[in-house]
Amino acid sequence: MWRLRSRGCWQEAAELLRPSAAVDPAAALDRAELLIEQCLFTARHWEQAEQALRLAEAGVASGGQRAAASCARGFLAYVASVLGPRDRLDEAQAALGRTSALLPPNAPGRPLLDFRRGLVAENLLHDPTAAWIAYRRAHDGAAACGDRLLRSYTWRHLAALALVAGDLERAQEGFRASLELREELGFTVGVAPALAALAEVSEPAEAARLRAEAARLMQALGGIPVWLARRLSSLPAPGTPPDSRVGQEVGDSIS
């Protein structure tokens, strides 16, 4: 399952889960999360993700599963707000608020919830202070529970906020750590965004190499993530004066 997911083969992974998802609430939640992640990288297949999530929501059998389904609902609404056809901010906030009410303070699902609340704060509410607090909690929680994939996300977002604040050294540390974790995990579909982010804080020659590597990887994966492909294609050719660069647009991340 991980091998398929890490290479962007969400449809194939979801099909493997389909039989068990019909009878097992945990499998239904896993399948819904897979298909929501597909939406995040492709900006497509919204209805398939909605259907999978509704199936998961209908089958929850415990408080923990109810919280996980609500967290997934909030994330889908967030992704749809950023990449989809309409704004679903209210739905995202309400669902993540329900998740917080359902989860005990030290529940295993807290770090993921905190990260997703950070995404909403950063990219929909445009509140970097609230985003930093949420990401920091998620970062520490991911370390405590050994979730290295989530930590690759939190490193990248904390680094992006550090870059906006002018802390180049901390931004370099975070972007590099994120890339290293993704390479170690074999999360191939997430390596290109990490390469592009690190390019933002690298010297020009190294930045060009990193972006070229990201572009090659995206091409090999069929042009995903689509939002990064668009941003990289909007960069000017080498030699463009610094004040004409697209710059921070590439460093901004939606996931």
C-alpha positions, 0 to 999 in steps of 0.5 A: 500500500505504501509503495503505491501511495508513495509513487502517486498511485492512489487509485490502485491503492484505493482499489486494494482497500475497496473490499475491506472498506465496505465492512471495516470502518478503519479501512474506509477511513484509510481509503478516504484519506488516500483519495483526499491526498490524490485530490491534493496532488492532482486537483481532481477526483473530488467526487470520488473522495467525497463518496469515500469519505461519506462511506467512512463517516457512515461506518464510524464505530468509535469516538476515535474513528468519529474524530478521524473522519471529522479530521478528514472532512476538514482536510478535504474542505481545506484542499477544496478551498485551495485547489477546488471550485469553491471556498469551503473555509467554514466547513473546514473550520467546523470539522476541525473544531469537532475533531478537537472536541472529540480528541483527548489532549494526548490522543495519537490523532492530535499532531495531524489535527494540529498540522491541518489547523495550521494549514487553514491558518496559514493558507486560508486565514493568512494568520502566520502566528496561529499557523506557527503555533499549530505547526510547532505543536504538530511538529513536537507531537509527530516527533513524540509518536514517531510519525516521520512523514508528518514531521517532513510536512511540519519541517517544511511549513515551519521553514516556510514561515521562517523564510517569510520572517527573514530567518534564512538559516532556520528556513534552510535547516527545515527545508533540508530536513524535510527533503531528507526525511522524504528521501529516507521514507521513499515518499517519491511523490513528495520529494519534488515539493521538498526540492523546490522549497529547498531551492528557495533558500539555495545559491542560484546555481544550486537552486537551478539544479534543485528545480531541474531535479524537481521538474524531472521527477514531476515529469516522471510521475505524470506532472504531479503535484499539479500546483507545483508544476504550474509554479515551476513553469512560471519561473523566469529563465536563468539570468532574469534580474532578482527583482523580476523573480517569482520567488516566494510564490514557489516557496509557499506550500499548500500541504 
